[in-house]
Amino acid sequence: MTSVKRGNVGENTAIKILVENGYKILKRNYRCKSGEIDIICNKKRILYFVEVKARWNLEKGYPEEAVTKKKLEHIRKSIFWYVKEKKVKTELFRILVVSILFTDNRVIYKLIPVD
């Protein structure tokens, strides 16, 4: 499976997980000059900017370990552009990492808020 197909499988799985956990999906793959936000969703009047990390084994560690400080900087800059472009009125927003591990015909996931 190519990395693009794996990415799509990961994002599609993340959307299913988020919806099952009460999140409303607003946008997928928001792109701007600072980078990309995988998923934008809301729940209980909080806007969530979601980074999806999926792995099929643990050779390179847990999926969430791939969210580095540099990656978070790009996400924060992208959030700024999204808020400005869409004229978002709420101040309640968070970054959420959806960590997905596909293993032994199971899907193990974590929803990890980033402060």
PLY file of the C-alpha trace (Angstrom):
ply
format ascii 1.0
element vertex 115
property float x
property float y
property float z
element edge 114
property int vertex1
property int vertex2
end_header
0.00 0.00 0.00
1.39 3.43 -0.91
1.89 6.15 1.70
-0.95 8.18 0.12
-3.35 5.22 0.42
-2.21 4.62 4.01
-2.78 8.29 4.76
-6.29 8.10 3.34
-7.05 4.95 5.33
-5.77 6.66 8.47
-7.82 9.82 7.90
-10.97 7.90 6.98
-10.59 5.81 10.14
-10.01 8.96 12.21
-13.19 10.53 10.83
-15.16 7.42 11.77
-13.66 7.48 15.29
-14.37 11.19 15.73
-17.99 10.89 14.56
-18.54 7.89 16.84
-17.23 10.03 19.72
-19.62 12.91 19.04
-17.51 15.24 16.89
-19.01 17.00 13.87
-16.64 17.09 10.89
-16.38 20.54 9.29
-13.42 20.27 6.93
-10.88 17.76 5.77
-7.36 18.55 4.49
-7.38 22.31 4.98
-4.33 23.68 3.20
-2.68 27.07 3.47
0.82 28.45 2.99
1.83 27.32 6.50
0.86 23.70 5.99
-2.14 21.42 6.32
-4.65 20.50 8.97
-5.93 16.96 8.49
-9.40 17.45 10.01
-11.30 20.36 11.49
-14.28 19.45 13.64
-16.29 20.65 16.59
-17.87 19.25 19.72
-19.68 21.10 22.50
-18.82 24.54 21.08
-15.09 23.81 20.90
-13.32 23.87 17.53
-10.77 21.06 17.14
-7.84 21.03 14.73
-6.91 17.39 14.28
-3.61 15.81 13.30
-3.94 12.16 12.29
-1.06 9.76 12.74
-1.49 6.10 11.77
0.92 3.19 11.78
0.73 -0.46 10.82
3.47 -1.57 13.20
5.62 -0.12 15.97
8.98 -0.27 14.17
9.19 3.55 14.28
7.39 3.95 17.60
3.85 4.92 18.47
1.99 7.06 15.94
1.65 10.08 18.24
5.44 10.21 18.65
5.61 11.55 15.08
3.94 14.80 16.17
7.03 16.88 16.82
7.38 20.44 18.12
8.06 21.55 14.56
4.88 19.84 13.32
2.89 21.55 16.09
4.36 24.91 15.04
3.07 24.33 11.48
-0.34 23.31 12.82
-0.56 26.43 15.00
0.36 28.66 12.05
-2.23 26.88 9.90
-4.83 27.43 12.64
-4.04 31.15 12.53
-4.68 31.22 8.77
-7.89 29.21 9.08
-9.25 31.46 11.85
-8.37 34.56 9.84
-9.72 33.23 6.52
-12.98 31.89 7.94
-13.40 34.79 10.42
-13.89 32.32 13.26
-15.56 34.05 16.20
-14.91 31.52 18.97
-11.84 31.57 21.15
-12.42 27.98 22.20
-10.25 25.72 20.12
-7.84 22.87 20.69
-5.37 20.71 18.84
-6.20 17.02 18.95
-3.99 14.16 17.80
-5.73 10.99 16.66
-3.21 8.18 17.04
-4.18 4.99 15.21
-2.42 1.63 15.24
-3.62 -1.01 12.80
-2.51 -4.39 14.12
-3.74 -8.00 14.14
-7.09 -7.14 12.51
-7.69 -4.56 15.25
-7.69 -0.80 15.36
-6.23 0.72 18.50
-6.68 4.45 18.82
-6.11 7.33 21.20
-7.52 10.84 21.17
-4.76 13.02 22.61
-5.42 16.71 23.34
-2.40 18.98 22.91
-2.04 21.98 25.20
0 1
1 2
2 3
3 4
4 5
5 6
6 7
7 8
8 9
9 10
10 11
11 12
12 13
13 14
14 15
15 16
16 17
17 18
18 19
19 20
20 21
21 22
22 23
23 24
24 25
25 26
26 27
27 28
28 29
29 30
30 31
31 32
32 33
33 34
34 35
35 36
36 37
37 38
38 39
39 40
40 41
41 42
42 43
43 44
44 45
45 46
46 47
47 48
48 49
49 50
50 51
51 52
52 53
53 54
54 55
55 56
56 57
57 58
58 59
59 60
60 61
61 62
62 63
63 64
64 65
65 66
66 67
67 68
68 69
69 70
70 71
71 72
72 73
73 74
74 75
75 76
76 77
77 78
78 79
79 80
80 81
81 82
82 83
83 84
84 85
85 86
86 87
87 88
88 89
89 90
90 91
91 92
92 93
93 94
94 95
95 96
96 97
97 98
98 99
99 100
100 101
101 102
102 103
103 104
104 105
105 106
106 107
107 108
108 109
109 110
110 111
111 112
112 113
113 114
